[in-house]
Each structure stands twice: as C-alpha cells, then as structure tokens.
Amino acid sequence: MSLPPPSPHRLEIEHLVRRSIYQRLGKELPRVALAPNPLLVNISARHCHLTPQAVEALFGPGAKLTPMKWLYQKDQFAAKETVTLVGPRSRVISNLRILGPCRNLNQVELALTDSIALGFDAPIRFSGKIEGTPGCMLMGPHGFFEMKEGVIRAAPHVHMHPDDAAFYGVKAGDFMKLRVGGPCATTFDRVFVRVDPEFKLEIHIDTDEGNACALQPDTPVELLK
C-alpha cells in the first residue's frame, strides 16, 4: 500500500496564519512574516543515495525502493530498505537508510563521528561532487555492491525556491550564514545555496552539527546573507 500524500508542514501552516493575522490587524509584517516561505532547519542523519542498478544488486532483479516516510522536499522519501555499510578494516554500520527516489550516482553521507568510527577520511563535499572521495562496500539481502567513490560528509546547505533566493538576495552557488539561538547559540558561516523551482526553504546540517548547537524544534534560527 502506497503512502498518502504528505500533509503541509506545521511551519508552513503557522507561517500562513501569522501573515493572515497581521494583515487582518493592519499591522506591519515583521521580516519573518514577509518571507515567502518559513525557514526549516533539519538534521540529516547518515544515509545513502543509490542508482537503480545498485538497488537491484543489493535487493534483487527488478527491486525498487519502497517509500516509508515522505521528507520535506517534494517527492523525496526515506525508504523502507536499508543496507549495511562496510568500511575500512571491516568496520560496519547496519541499517543505513536509503533515501529515494533513485539518483544517477551512488553517494553515502556520514557525520564526522561516523567517519571516524568506520575508519574513513571522508571529505566535506557538496552533494554530487564525489570525485576523489573514498569508496566502500554495501551489503543487502541479495548481495554486495562496491562503490569506488562516493563517501562524503555533506556540507551544510540550504534548499531554496527562486522566490526565496530573490527575497534573501542570493543565487545558486552563494554562501549564507545560519544563526542558531538557544543555550548553545552558534553561527554556521558557510551554508551553500541550492536553488530550484521544486525546492522548499530548508537547511540541512548533519547530526554532529545539530548536536553541537543543541538544535530542537523550537530553537530560534535565522538565515543571513
């Protein structure tokens, strides 16, 4: 049975309600309400992206990814399927989640602590920039799949619709700052900008980065040029 379509995120609903209330009261909208879309910061745990060929090698001929949970970006999902990652010196991580849909390259995204535990010297890279990165072995219920390269630590990045990019005055390939409040307040100075008409405004940081700033659903965040 397929998953029902994703419902609007709580932040999107709150953003629309806030704008409506200010407009009804005739009050000047604060900058956060003027933004075309609400800002969401999500922690991206270790995961992998696979090609259809890799999925078949790991799960059998004709195998396809099965959506388990819809993610914030359109048509993106966490799959039911997981793999075992075999690193240097045969150190492993079991139940590494696959994110779908399939892509045209294979990529494993780890946090620094994951990399150290497995014995990888994984560089910080933008998604898809895997040239010269370490490879690994993946194990599934049907067999093994060897990746010659593709193990990275994903650089902090922001997904933006063109309307968001215009509002913040940036373009694809720029860098922005993410200011995180709360008891472990910090600022990320190099958040890579990605722009696409299909994107919703969302920042991805990894588990180490999220833990370092004690990010919680109610932590105040601000995106700065």
C-alpha positions, 0 to 999 in steps of 0.5 A, a space after each residue: 500500500 502506497 503512502 498518502 500524500 504528505 500533509 503541509 508542514 506545521 511551519 508552513 501552516 503557522 507561517 500562513 496564519 501569522 501573515 493572515 493575522 497581521 494583515 487582518 490587524 493592519 499591522 506591519 509584517 515583521 521580516 519573518 512574516 514577509 518571507 515567502 516561505 518559513 525557514 526549516 532547519 533539519 538534521 540529516 542523519 547518515 544515509 545513502 543515495 543509490 542508482 537503480 542498478 545498485 538497488 537491484 544488486 543489493 535487493 534483487 532483479 527488478 527491486 525498487 525502493 519502497 517509500 516509508 516516510 515522505 521528507 520535506 522536499 517534494 517527492 523525496 522519501 526515506 525508504 523502507 530498505 536499508 543496507 549495511 555499510 562496510 568500511 575500512 578494516 571491516 568496520 560496519 554500520 547496519 541499517 543505513 537508510 536509503 533515501 529515494 527516489 533513485 539518483 544517477 550516482 551512488 553517494 553515502 553521507 556520514 557525520 564526522 563521528 561516523 567517519 571516524 568510527 568506520 575508519 574513513 577520511 571522508 571529505 566535506 563535499 557538496 552533494 554530487 561532487 564525489 570525485 576523489 572521495 573514498 569508496 566502500 562496500 554495501 551489503 543487502 539481502 541479495 548481495 554486495 555492491 562496491 562503490 569506488 567513490 562516493 563517501 562524503 560528509 555533506 556540507 551544510 546547505 540550504 534548499 531554496 525556491 527562486 522566490 526565496 533566493 530573490 527575497 534573501 538576495 542570493 543565487 545558486 552557488 552563494 554562501 549564507 550564514 545560519 544563526 542558531 539561538 538557544 543555550 548553545 547559540 552558534 553561527 554556521 558561516 558557510 551554508 551553500 545555496 541550492 536553488 530550484 523551482 521544486 525546492 522548499 526553504 530548508 537547511 540541512 546540517 548533519 547530526 554532529 552539527 545539530 548536536 553541537 548547537 543543541 538544535 530542537 524544534 523550537 530553537 530560534 534560527 535565522 538565515 543571513 546573507 
